[in-house]
Amino acid sequence: MPHRVVLIPGDGTGPELTEATRRVLEATGAEIEWDVREAGADVMERHGGNPLPPDVLDAIREAGCALKGPITTPIGGGFRSVNVALRKELDMYAQVRPCKSYAGVRTRFDDVDLIIVRENTEGLYSGIENEVVPGVVTSLKVASQVACMRIARYAFRYATRRQRKKITVFHKANIMKLSDGLFLDCARRIHDDEY
């Protein structure tokens, strides 16, 4: 039985990148049934100004898997990023970015082997901004104990399952004493209580 995967080609370089990725995946021999859906600026007019139509979210929830190409986010106005909307709607809170150097591939640094785990739904991704007075704008960085504990737990579990030797928590608790202080405290609690 083929695996159903929602494919959102995106715009700009998105269709080219997703098509190349699609060919690579199909070359593995995996049986994939592609459910092509559209999102982004090009579909807004047909969906009442929504760049992420509800049927796309429903299809992803049903399939449990999606491949999305880059989608343009207007700078300084327009609609909310489709990436951020997907993260929030589907509760994709952990962004995992491995970074590794390989023998024979010239890079600026040798022996790099790290994995960055970043909270993807709170902090500045909350998207809460206000113009206090003309020419002065604030962005609200939101940190909840639930999200801080969840991302810390995810990072510790991810690292221990892969037998990583060290976990480093990056923060600015010296400046953002409450928000990053909460995050640092939660990471310490996960470490002390569970590891």
QUITAFEN-V649418 format. One record per residue. OMEGA is omega in radians with two decimals (none if undefined). NEAR is the number of other ideal C-beta (glycine too) atoms within 12 Angstrom. Layout:
OMEGA|NEAR / OMEGA|NEAR
This chain:
-3.11|7 / 3.06|15 / 3.10|21 / 3.14|23 / 3.06|28 / 3.13|32 / 3.07|33 / -3.04|41 / -3.11|32 / 3.13|35 / -3.10|26 / 3.11|17 / -3.06|16 / -3.11|28 / 3.12|24 / -3.14|16 / -3.13|22 / 3.11|31 / 3.10|20 / 3.12|17 / 3.11|27 / 3.13|25 / 3.12|15 / -3.14|15 / 3.13|22 / 3.12|20 / 3.11|11 / -3.10|12 / 3.10|10 / 3.11|17 / -3.09|13 / 3.03|26 / -3.07|19 / 3.06|27 / -3.03|25 / 3.14|25 / -3.12|34 / 3.05|32 / 3.11|42 / -3.05|37 / -3.07|25 / -3.08|22 / -3.05|26 / -3.09|23 / -3.12|13 / -3.05|15 / 3.03|21 / 3.10|12 / -3.13|14 / 3.13|23 / 3.11|34 / -3.07|38 / -3.13|26 / -3.12|18 / 3.10|20 / 3.09|34 / 3.13|29 / 3.14|17 / 3.13|28 / 3.12|32 / -3.11|19 / -3.11|17 / -3.10|25 / -3.09|13 / 3.11|23 / 3.00|35 / -3.08|32 / 3.03|36 / 3.10|30 / 3.09|23 / -3.10|36 / 3.00|22 / 3.12|25 / -3.13|16 / 3.05|8 / 3.13|8 / 3.12|8 / -3.07|16 / 3.09|27 / 3.14|26 / 3.08|26 / 3.10|39 / -3.13|30 / 3.12|26 / 3.10|30 / 3.13|33 / -3.09|29 / -3.09|23 / -3.09|24 / 3.12|28 / 3.10|20 / -2.96|26 / -3.07|30 / 3.02|26 / -3.09|23 / -3.11|21 / 3.06|14 / 3.12|17 / -3.03|16 / 3.03|16 / -3.11|16 / 3.11|13 / 3.11|11 / 3.10|7 / -3.09|11 / 3.10|9 / -3.13|14 / -3.12|9 / 3.10|12 / 3.03|13 / 3.06|12 / 3.08|16 / -3.14|18 / 3.13|21 / 3.11|24 / 3.05|23 / -3.06|30 / 3.05|27 / -2.91|40 / -3.01|29 / -3.14|30 / -3.07|33 / 3.13|30 / 3.08|22 / 3.06|29 / 3.07|22 / 3.14|22 / -3.12|15 / 3.11|18 / 2.97|11 / -3.08|10 / 3.01|11 / 3.13|8 / 3.12|6 / 3.11|6 / -3.09|10 / 3.05|13 / 3.00|12 / -3.09|17 / 3.09|18 / -3.08|25 / 3.06|25 / 3.07|34 / 3.13|21 / -3.14|21 / -3.11|19 / 3.12|30 / 3.12|34 / -3.09|27 / -3.11|27 / 3.08|38 / 3.12|38 / 3.12|27 / -3.10|30 / 3.13|37 / 3.12|30 / 3.13|21 / -3.11|23 / -3.09|27 / 3.10|18 / 3.14|12 / 3.10|18 / 3.06|8 / -3.04|19 / -3.00|11 / 3.02|15 / 3.12|25 / 3.12|17 / 3.11|28 / -3.09|18 / 3.02|28 / -3.10|17 / 3.06|21 / 3.14|9 / 3.14|11 / -2.96|19 / -3.12|15 / -3.06|19 / 3.12|28 / 3.04|25 / 3.08|21 / 3.14|29 / -3.14|36 / 3.12|25 / 3.13|24 / 3.11|34 / 3.10|35 / 3.13|22 / 3.10|20 / 3.13|27 / -3.06|23 / -3.05|12 / -2.98|14 / -3.06|17 / none|18
